[in-house]
Amino acid sequence: MDNTGYTPEEPIAAVATALAPAALGIIRVSGKNSIQLLSKIFSRPKALSSAAGNTIVYGWIVEPQNAGATESVGGGQDCSQDQNAAARDCVPGQKAARVDEVLVSVFRAPKSFTGEEMAEISCHGGTAVVTKIFNLLLQNGFRQAERGEFTFRAFINGKADLTKAEAVREIIESRTGASSQKAAGRLAGNLSQEIERVQKSLIDTLAQIEVEIEYPEDEETIADAYDQTKLLEAIAALERLAHTWKSEKLYQEGARLVLCGKTNAGKSSLFNCLLKEERAIVSDIEGTTRDWIESWISLDGIPARLFDTAGLRSTSDEIEARGVESAKELSDEADLLLYLADVTLPKDQIDLAFLAERKEPVIFVWNKLDKVSQDQKAAISEAKKFYEAASKKIPALSGQVFVSAKNGGGVKDLVAMAKALLLKGQETERSQAGLGSERQKRLVESALESLRHAAALQKGYSLDAAVQDIEDALDFLGELTGRVTADDILDSVFSNFCVGK
C-alpha cells in the first residue's frame, strides 16, 4: 500500500470474506469514530454506540430513506412504530428499509486487532446483501480499505511487528496444517522473541566495548579487549535461524513431484492413491495417459504439486509423443522424481537412459506389489539387486521403495522417503523459531556478515570498528521486525495482502 500522505485513524471498511454465496459474510470497519458512523445504518444506534468492547450487538442493517421516498427495499417505515425490540432505540420519525439481520462485534481501542476502534458485521453471505452493506458504509463516512491496511494499522499501532504481519499472510496462503502451524508460531511471536534475545546480547556487548573505549588498557588493539561470549552467542543464534529458511520455504511454497516411467507402470493409480481421489483415468491399455495432469497434495505436511505424466515409450501417435516430451520436460523441472516400474515384469523394460540423464533426486518405486505371490518373492530380490547395480552408475537414484498403488501398501514408506529427501535433514521443530520470508532471510544474513566481521577483527583495528559492525547488525535486525523500516519496505510487505486483512 502507498504510505505517502497516509492518514492514520481514517475510518475504513472492507469485505473480509470471499464475495461468493455463503452462509455468512463479514465486513470489517476500523478507525476513529467508526462505531458511531456504523450506528447511522444500524437499527439500534444507541445500543451500538454505548456497547462495551468485546461484546456483540444484535440488530438490523438499515438503509435510511430520503424524505418523500415512495418505495424501498424491504418496505420503508417510521422506525418509532416498529414493534420489534431490535428497533426500539431508533431515531423517532426516521424511515428506514431493512437490509439484513446482523450481529456486530464491537472492539474498543486499544484492545482490537488494529489497536483502533473497530467492528465486524456478521451478516448473511449472499453477494447482494454483502455488497449492499459495504456500499452503505462507503456512503456514510467510510472509505474502502487498501490491501493489508488492517494489518498495517496493527503494525503502526504497535499491535504487531513485521514478522507477525507477514505470518498473517502466511496463514492465509498455507496449503497444509503443518504450514499453518509454522506460520502460527511466528504470529505468536517466537521469531520476534528470538530476534529480541539476539539484540539484547548485542546491546550487552556494545556496553562492554563502550567501557573499554572509556577506560582502555590497550588503545592500539581490540584483541582480547572485550568478552566476545555474547557476540558469539548472537552469531550462533542467527546461524540457526538462517539454517531454517530452506525447510520453512518448502512448507510455504511446496515442492514439485513428477511421476514418470514406462506405460502401465501404475503412475495414474499411484497419483490417485496419493491424492486420495479418482482424478486420473486408470486402464490396462497402454498410452491411456497422453498429457500430464496435476494436483496439490500434502506430503506429511509438506505441500506438494504432484504431476502424472504420459508413459515413456516410442510411439507413432503424434499426441501421445507430445505427451512423452512433456513428461521429460516436467521431469527436468522437478524437485523430486518418482520413477515407477512394474516389479513383476522383466527389468529390461526400465528406461536406464532416461534415468542416467536426471540431475534431480529420483526415488525408484517398484509398483504392483499386490501381484507378487508367495512363490514369486524372488521378483523382489531380483528388483533389489537391479537397483543396487543401477545406483552405482546413476547418481540421481536416491532410494527405492516397494508399493501397491492398488491397495496403498508401502505408500507411507514412499511418503516418508520423499519428505526426507526434500528436507535433507533440515527439518525444524514446531516450537523452534524459523524465518518466514526472503526479506527476513536477507536481513539475517546481512546481520551475520557484520557480526562475523566484528568477531574477526584483529590487532591493528580500533574498538570503534567493532562498534560500527555491531550497530549495523542491530539496524538489520531492527528492519527485520520493523523497528527500523523504510516506506518502500512497508509497501512491499503489505501490498501482497488481500483486502480485508
Disulfide bonds with the S-S distance in Angstrom:
Cys79-Cys90 2.05
